[in-house]
Amino acid sequence: MRCEGADCSPGGDPRHALARTSQVLAGLLGLRIPEPDEAWAWLTEAWERDAPGAIPVHWSVRGLPDERWVRFHSLPESKRYADSEEEYQILLGRHHQILAELRADDESTIVAVRREWFDGGRFSAPKRFRRIAATWSLWRTFADDDPDVHGTPWYAFARWVPPTPAALDPLLRRVADDIDLTLFTNATVDWIYAPYDGGADVIARTTEHRDALKARYSDWLSPHPSGM
C-alpha cells in the first residue's frame, strides 16, 4: 500500500489513513457512529454515584459491594439454557418476579441498557449495530474489560421500557440465549438487574432488601458457597 501525505511522517501508519477514509465514507453514507445523547447525562451521574467503577454488564456489576449483591439462577437445578417453551416460561417468570420485587410499588418505566460492539474499522457498520442505533439512544461508550477483545470499545445504548412481559420478554430471551447483554435499572439507579445466560446478578436497594430476597427465593440461589 502506497503511503502519501501526513501518514508518511516518521512513525506514520498507512492504516490510519484507511481508518479516516472509512470514517468519511461512513459519514457520506449516513453510517456515522452516533454521538452520546445528552438526555442520558443524568444516568452517567447516577451510575457513577451508585455503581462506581462498574461497567453495565453482569460480570462487572457482581463486583460491586457484596452487602447488596445476590445472584439468582433462572432455571431449576441451576440449568443454564432453556430447551423448551415451558422452560422459557419458568425462566421469564423468575426474571419478572425479581424485577417486580426490585420495583416494589413503582409502576413507571425502567431503563434498559444494551451493549453493542463496533470496532470502527469498516466504513459500513454492521446491520445489527445500525438497527440498534436507529431505535435506541447512545448513552456512552466503554472500553471492554475482556482481554480477548484487546480493549475494543463497546457502546451502551439506553431506552425507557415499560415493565411488562410484552416489552421485556424479547430482551430477556436474547440474553438467556447468550445473544445480547442487557441490564435494567430505575431513574435513581438504586437497584440494578443484570441478567445473563443462566440467571441474573442483582444489586438490591439495601442490605436488608437483599437478605429478604435471598430468604424468599432461596430455591433460586446457587448451591456454591460463593453464591455464584
C-alpha atoms as a printed R data frame, in Angstrom:
    type eleno elety resid chain resno       x       y      z
1   ATOM     1    CA   MET     A     1   0.000   0.000  0.000
2   ATOM     2    CA   ARG     A     2   1.499   3.342 -1.062
3   ATOM     3    CA   CYS     A     3   1.726   5.929  1.722
4   ATOM     4    CA   GLU     A     4   1.359   9.637  0.924
5   ATOM     5    CA   GLY     A     5   0.847  12.781  2.937
6   ATOM     6    CA   ALA     A     6   0.807  13.119  6.720
7   ATOM     7    CA   ASP     A     7   0.809   9.403  7.333
8   ATOM     8    CA   CYS     A     8   4.245   9.149  5.708
9   ATOM     9    CA   SER     A     9   5.752  11.179  8.514
10  ATOM    10    CA   PRO     A    10   8.159   9.249 10.757
11  ATOM    11    CA   GLY     A    11   6.168   6.734 12.713
12  ATOM    12    CA   GLY     A    12   3.126   7.269 10.489
13  ATOM    13    CA   ASP     A    13   0.921   4.284  9.770
14  ATOM    14    CA   PRO     A    14  -0.949   3.995  6.431
15  ATOM    15    CA   ARG     A    15  -3.703   2.165  8.300
16  ATOM    16    CA   HIS     A    16  -4.570   5.447  9.998
17  ATOM    17    CA   ALA     A    17  -5.368   6.978  6.623
18  ATOM    18    CA   LEU     A    18  -7.519   3.981  5.767
19  ATOM    19    CA   ALA     A    19  -9.395   4.327  9.063
20  ATOM    20    CA   ARG     A    20 -10.019   8.018  8.409
21  ATOM    21    CA   THR     A    21 -11.213   7.248  4.898
22  ATOM    22    CA   SER     A    22 -13.601   4.678  6.356
23  ATOM    23    CA   GLN     A    23 -14.975   7.268  8.766
24  ATOM    24    CA   VAL     A    24 -15.514   9.770  5.946
25  ATOM    25    CA   LEU     A    25 -17.303   7.162  3.862
26  ATOM    26    CA   ALA     A    26 -19.429   6.250  6.852
27  ATOM    27    CA   GLY     A    27 -20.487   9.861  7.193
28  ATOM    28    CA   LEU     A    28 -21.297  10.181  3.496
29  ATOM    29    CA   LEU     A    29 -23.365   7.015  3.609
30  ATOM    30    CA   GLY     A    30 -25.204   8.013  6.752
31  ATOM    31    CA   LEU     A    31 -23.500   5.345  8.861
32  ATOM    32    CA   ARG     A    32 -21.600   7.629 11.211
33  ATOM    33    CA   ILE     A    33 -21.304   6.364 14.784
34  ATOM    34    CA   PRO     A    34 -23.936   8.226 16.815
35  ATOM    35    CA   GLU     A    35 -22.966  10.798 19.396
36  ATOM    36    CA   PRO     A    36 -23.929  10.206 23.043
37  ATOM    37    CA   ASP     A    37 -27.396  11.577 23.730
38  ATOM    38    CA   GLU     A    38 -27.229  14.380 26.293
39  ATOM    39    CA   ALA     A    39 -30.653  13.316 27.546
40  ATOM    40    CA   TRP     A    40 -28.872  10.454 29.330
41  ATOM    41    CA   ALA     A    41 -26.330  12.633 31.148
42  ATOM    42    CA   TRP     A    42 -28.276  12.081 34.362
43  ATOM    43    CA   LEU     A    43 -27.725   8.329 34.001
44  ATOM    44    CA   THR     A    44 -23.963   8.821 33.848
45  ATOM    45    CA   GLU     A    45 -24.088  10.860 37.047
46  ATOM    46    CA   ALA     A    46 -26.346   8.358 38.822
47  ATOM    47    CA   TRP     A    47 -24.308   5.374 37.612
48  ATOM    48    CA   GLU     A    48 -21.011   6.845 38.777
49  ATOM    49    CA   ARG     A    49 -22.581   7.634 42.133
50  ATOM    50    CA   ASP     A    50 -24.260   4.278 42.798
51  ATOM    51    CA   ALA     A    51 -22.148   1.863 40.741
52  ATOM    52    CA   PRO     A    52 -18.687   3.452 40.825
53  ATOM    53    CA   GLY     A    53 -16.088   1.661 38.767
54  ATOM    54    CA   ALA     A    54 -18.554  -0.808 37.262
55  ATOM    55    CA   ILE     A    55 -19.466  -1.113 33.619
56  ATOM    56    CA   PRO     A    56 -23.071  -2.060 32.789
57  ATOM    57    CA   VAL     A    57 -22.644  -5.811 32.323
58  ATOM    58    CA   HIS     A    58 -23.374  -8.575 34.812
59  ATOM    59    CA   TRP     A    59 -19.777  -9.660 35.473
60  ATOM    60    CA   SER     A    60 -18.850  -6.105 36.453
61  ATOM    61    CA   VAL     A    61 -21.996  -5.495 38.491
62  ATOM    62    CA   ARG     A    62 -21.281  -8.542 40.630
63  ATOM    63    CA   GLY     A    63 -18.050  -6.876 41.703
64  ATOM    64    CA   LEU     A    64 -19.962  -4.104 43.483
65  ATOM    65    CA   PRO     A    65 -20.217  -4.217 47.310
66  ATOM    66    CA   ASP     A    66 -21.297  -7.679 48.438
67  ATOM    67    CA   GLU     A    67 -23.748  -6.407 51.022
68  ATOM    68    CA   ARG     A    68 -26.292  -5.591 48.290
69  ATOM    69    CA   TRP     A    69 -25.397  -8.261 45.716
70  ATOM    70    CA   VAL     A    70 -27.100 -11.596 45.130
71  ATOM    71    CA   ARG     A    71 -27.274 -13.973 42.168
72  ATOM    72    CA   PHE     A    72 -30.354 -15.960 41.223
73  ATOM    73    CA   HIS     A    73 -30.413 -18.825 38.743
74  ATOM    74    CA   SER     A    74 -33.129 -18.767 36.129
75  ATOM    75    CA   LEU     A    75 -33.950 -22.484 35.903
76  ATOM    76    CA   PRO     A    76 -34.362 -25.309 38.443
77  ATOM    77    CA   GLU     A    77 -31.205 -27.188 39.448
78  ATOM    78    CA   SER     A    78 -29.151 -24.308 38.050
79  ATOM    79    CA   LYS     A    79 -29.727 -25.429 34.460
80  ATOM    80    CA   ARG     A    80 -28.180 -22.845 32.166
81  ATOM    81    CA   TYR     A    81 -30.259 -22.867 28.970
82  ATOM    82    CA   ALA     A    82 -33.939 -23.459 28.259
83  ATOM    83    CA   ASP     A    83 -34.713 -26.365 25.929
84  ATOM    84    CA   SER     A    84 -38.468 -25.937 25.684
85  ATOM    85    CA   GLU     A    85 -41.128 -23.245 25.780
86  ATOM    86    CA   GLU     A    86 -42.125 -24.493 29.218
87  ATOM    87    CA   GLU     A    87 -38.603 -23.825 30.481
88  ATOM    88    CA   TYR     A    88 -38.602 -20.394 28.847
89  ATOM    89    CA   GLN     A    89 -41.758 -19.549 30.774
90  ATOM    90    CA   ILE     A    90 -40.115 -20.628 34.047
91  ATOM    91    CA   LEU     A    91 -37.043 -18.543 33.193
92  ATOM    92    CA   LEU     A    92 -39.059 -15.470 32.237
93  ATOM    93    CA   GLY     A    93 -41.307 -15.855 35.266
94  ATOM    94    CA   ARG     A    94 -38.313 -15.738 37.588
95  ATOM    95    CA   HIS     A    95 -36.934 -12.630 35.887
96  ATOM    96    CA   HIS     A    96 -40.278 -10.857 36.168
97  ATOM    97    CA   GLN     A    97 -40.701 -11.846 39.799
98  ATOM    98    CA   ILE     A    98 -37.359 -10.422 40.906
99  ATOM    99    CA   LEU     A    99 -37.851  -7.285 38.803
100 ATOM   100    CA   ALA     A   100 -41.230  -6.766 40.446
101 ATOM   101    CA   GLU     A   101 -39.598  -7.103 43.864
102 ATOM   102    CA   LEU     A   102 -36.977  -4.522 42.936
103 ATOM   103    CA   ARG     A   103 -39.505  -2.067 41.552
104 ATOM   104    CA   ALA     A   104 -41.808  -2.506 44.582
105 ATOM   105    CA   ASP     A   105 -44.738  -0.088 44.109
106 ATOM   106    CA   ASP     A   106 -43.081   1.841 41.300
107 ATOM   107    CA   GLU     A   107 -45.149   1.331 38.151
108 ATOM   108    CA   SER     A   108 -43.122   3.710 35.992
109 ATOM   109    CA   THR     A   109 -40.968   2.725 33.054
110 ATOM   110    CA   ILE     A   110 -37.463   1.428 33.687
111 ATOM   111    CA   VAL     A   111 -34.146   1.881 31.917
112 ATOM   112    CA   ALA     A   112 -32.761  -0.852 29.694
113 ATOM   113    CA   VAL     A   113 -29.057  -0.634 28.801
114 ATOM   114    CA   ARG     A   114 -27.862  -2.762 25.894
115 ATOM   115    CA   ARG     A   115 -24.269  -3.460 24.913
116 ATOM   116    CA   GLU     A   116 -23.274  -3.415 21.248
117 ATOM   117    CA   TRP     A   117 -19.931  -3.910 19.525
118 ATOM   118    CA   PHE     A   118 -18.395  -1.932 16.690
119 ATOM   119    CA   ASP     A   119 -14.648  -1.647 16.242
120 ATOM   120    CA   GLY     A   120 -14.856   1.263 13.803
121 ATOM   121    CA   GLY     A   121 -12.576  -0.464 11.311
122 ATOM   122    CA   ARG     A   122 -15.097  -0.669  8.493
123 ATOM   123    CA   PHE     A   123 -16.935   2.099  6.680
124 ATOM   124    CA   SER     A   124 -20.176   0.127  6.869
125 ATOM   125    CA   ALA     A   125 -21.355  -0.535 10.411
126 ATOM   126    CA   PRO     A   126 -22.997  -3.955 10.823
127 ATOM   127    CA   LYS     A   127 -26.727  -4.042 10.133
128 ATOM   128    CA   ARG     A   128 -27.361  -5.089 13.714
129 ATOM   129    CA   PHE     A   129 -25.491  -2.035 15.032
130 ATOM   130    CA   ARG     A   130 -27.322   0.318 12.677
131 ATOM   131    CA   ARG     A   131 -30.661  -1.168 13.703
132 ATOM   132    CA   ILE     A   132 -29.960  -0.633 17.395
133 ATOM   133    CA   ALA     A   133 -28.614   2.867 16.774
134 ATOM   134    CA   ALA     A   134 -31.842   3.738 14.962
135 ATOM   135    CA   THR     A   135 -34.145   2.587 17.764
136 ATOM   136    CA   TRP     A   136 -32.101   3.166 20.957
137 ATOM   137    CA   SER     A   137 -30.173   6.221 22.193
138 ATOM   138    CA   LEU     A   138 -26.424   6.059 22.680
139 ATOM   139    CA   TRP     A   139 -25.759   6.606 26.368
140 ATOM   140    CA   ARG     A   140 -21.946   6.332 26.396
141 ATOM   141    CA   THR     A   141 -19.013   4.170 25.288
142 ATOM   142    CA   PHE     A   142 -16.846   1.928 27.444
143 ATOM   143    CA   ALA     A   143 -13.524   0.186 27.000
144 ATOM   144    CA   ASP     A   144 -14.272  -3.514 27.182
145 ATOM   145    CA   ASP     A   145 -12.553  -5.238 30.090
146 ATOM   146    CA   ASP     A   146 -12.493  -8.596 28.295
147 ATOM   147    CA   PRO     A   147  -8.819  -9.365 27.486
148 ATOM   148    CA   ASP     A   148  -9.863 -11.391 24.445
149 ATOM   149    CA   VAL     A   149 -11.011  -8.263 22.603
150 ATOM   150    CA   HIS     A   150  -7.959  -6.113 23.388
151 ATOM   151    CA   GLY     A   151  -9.841  -3.080 24.666
152 ATOM   152    CA   THR     A   152 -12.169  -2.728 21.685
153 ATOM   153    CA   PRO     A   153 -14.738  -0.057 22.568
154 ATOM   154    CA   TRP     A   154 -18.347  -1.051 23.006
155 ATOM   155    CA   TYR     A   155 -21.441   1.078 23.039
156 ATOM   156    CA   ALA     A   156 -24.063   1.293 25.756
157 ATOM   157    CA   PHE     A   157 -27.439   2.127 24.236
158 ATOM   158    CA   ALA     A   158 -30.345   3.010 26.513
159 ATOM   159    CA   ARG     A   159 -34.078   3.473 26.346
160 ATOM   160    CA   TRP     A   160 -37.075   3.548 28.654
161 ATOM   161    CA   VAL     A   161 -39.217   0.421 28.623
162 ATOM   162    CA   PRO     A   162 -42.456  -0.421 30.412
163 ATOM   163    CA   PRO     A   163 -42.051  -3.277 32.924
164 ATOM   164    CA   THR     A   164 -44.372  -5.592 31.023
165 ATOM   165    CA   PRO     A   165 -43.818  -9.041 29.507
166 ATOM   166    CA   ALA     A   166 -44.508  -7.645 26.039
167 ATOM   167    CA   ALA     A   167 -41.652  -5.159 26.371
168 ATOM   168    CA   LEU     A   168 -39.201  -7.200 28.437
169 ATOM   169    CA   ASP     A   169 -39.554 -10.772 27.190
170 ATOM   170    CA   PRO     A   170 -37.846 -10.249 23.803
171 ATOM   171    CA   LEU     A   171 -34.859  -8.654 25.575
172 ATOM   172    CA   LEU     A   172 -34.718 -11.309 28.290
173 ATOM   173    CA   ARG     A   173 -34.952 -14.172 25.787
174 ATOM   174    CA   ARG     A   174 -31.984 -12.846 23.820
175 ATOM   175    CA   VAL     A   175 -29.936 -12.591 26.994
176 ATOM   176    CA   ALA     A   176 -30.995 -16.111 28.025
177 ATOM   177    CA   ASP     A   177 -29.833 -17.418 24.632
178 ATOM   178    CA   ASP     A   178 -26.462 -15.613 25.003
179 ATOM   179    CA   ILE     A   179 -27.181 -13.284 22.071
180 ATOM   180    CA   ASP     A   180 -27.272  -9.904 23.831
181 ATOM   181    CA   LEU     A   181 -26.189  -8.294 27.074
182 ATOM   182    CA   THR     A   182 -28.851  -6.027 28.564
183 ATOM   183    CA   LEU     A   183 -29.412  -4.792 32.105
184 ATOM   184    CA   PHE     A   184 -32.192  -2.874 33.820
185 ATOM   185    CA   THR     A   185 -32.363  -0.164 36.461
186 ATOM   186    CA   ASN     A   186 -34.531   2.743 37.546
187 ATOM   187    CA   ALA     A   187 -34.323   6.525 37.421
188 ATOM   188    CA   THR     A   188 -32.193   6.719 40.555
189 ATOM   189    CA   VAL     A   189 -30.065   3.600 39.955
190 ATOM   190    CA   ASP     A   190 -30.745   2.403 43.496
191 ATOM   191    CA   TRP     A   191 -31.189  -1.129 42.168
192 ATOM   192    CA   ILE     A   192 -29.668  -2.965 39.199
193 ATOM   193    CA   TYR     A   193 -30.880  -6.129 37.493
194 ATOM   194    CA   ALA     A   194 -28.228  -7.668 35.241
195 ATOM   195    CA   PRO     A   195 -29.396 -10.926 33.619
196 ATOM   196    CA   TYR     A   196 -27.052 -13.331 31.887
197 ATOM   197    CA   ASP     A   197 -27.411 -16.723 30.193
198 ATOM   198    CA   GLY     A   198 -28.271 -18.732 33.290
199 ATOM   199    CA   GLY     A   199 -29.570 -16.216 35.810
200 ATOM   200    CA   ALA     A   200 -29.174 -12.650 36.997
201 ATOM   201    CA   ASP     A   201 -26.868 -10.617 39.186
202 ATOM   202    CA   VAL     A   202 -28.852  -8.267 41.394
203 ATOM   203    CA   ILE     A   203 -27.912  -5.153 43.325
204 ATOM   204    CA   ALA     A   204 -30.803  -4.649 45.741
205 ATOM   205    CA   ARG     A   205 -31.838  -1.330 47.260
206 ATOM   206    CA   THR     A   206 -30.361  -2.156 50.682
207 ATOM   207    CA   THR     A   207 -28.656  -4.989 52.515
208 ATOM   208    CA   GLU     A   208 -31.947  -5.778 54.227
209 ATOM   209    CA   HIS     A   209 -33.740  -5.936 50.898
210 ATOM   210    CA   ARG     A   210 -31.050  -8.267 49.538
211 ATOM   211    CA   ASP     A   211 -31.419 -10.539 52.562
212 ATOM   212    CA   ALA     A   212 -35.203 -10.612 52.188
213 ATOM   213    CA   LEU     A   213 -34.880 -11.606 48.531
214 ATOM   214    CA   LYS     A   214 -32.418 -14.376 49.380
215 ATOM   215    CA   ALA     A   215 -34.805 -15.754 52.014
216 ATOM   216    CA   ARG     A   216 -37.879 -15.519 49.809
217 ATOM   217    CA   TYR     A   217 -36.265 -17.103 46.743
218 ATOM   218    CA   SER     A   218 -33.764 -19.410 48.401
219 ATOM   219    CA   ASP     A   219 -34.544 -22.205 45.914
220 ATOM   220    CA   TRP     A   220 -33.202 -19.990 43.123
221 ATOM   221    CA   LEU     A   221 -29.806 -19.429 44.736
222 ATOM   222    CA   SER     A   222 -26.608 -21.124 43.663
223 ATOM   223    CA   PRO     A   223 -25.551 -24.058 45.862
224 ATOM   224    CA   HIS     A   224 -21.947 -22.847 45.635
225 ATOM   225    CA   PRO     A   225 -20.659 -21.212 48.836
226 ATOM   226    CA   SER     A   226 -19.675 -18.073 46.893
227 ATOM   227    CA   GLY     A   227 -23.234 -17.625 45.639
228 ATOM   228    CA   MET     A   228 -22.012 -17.806 42.035
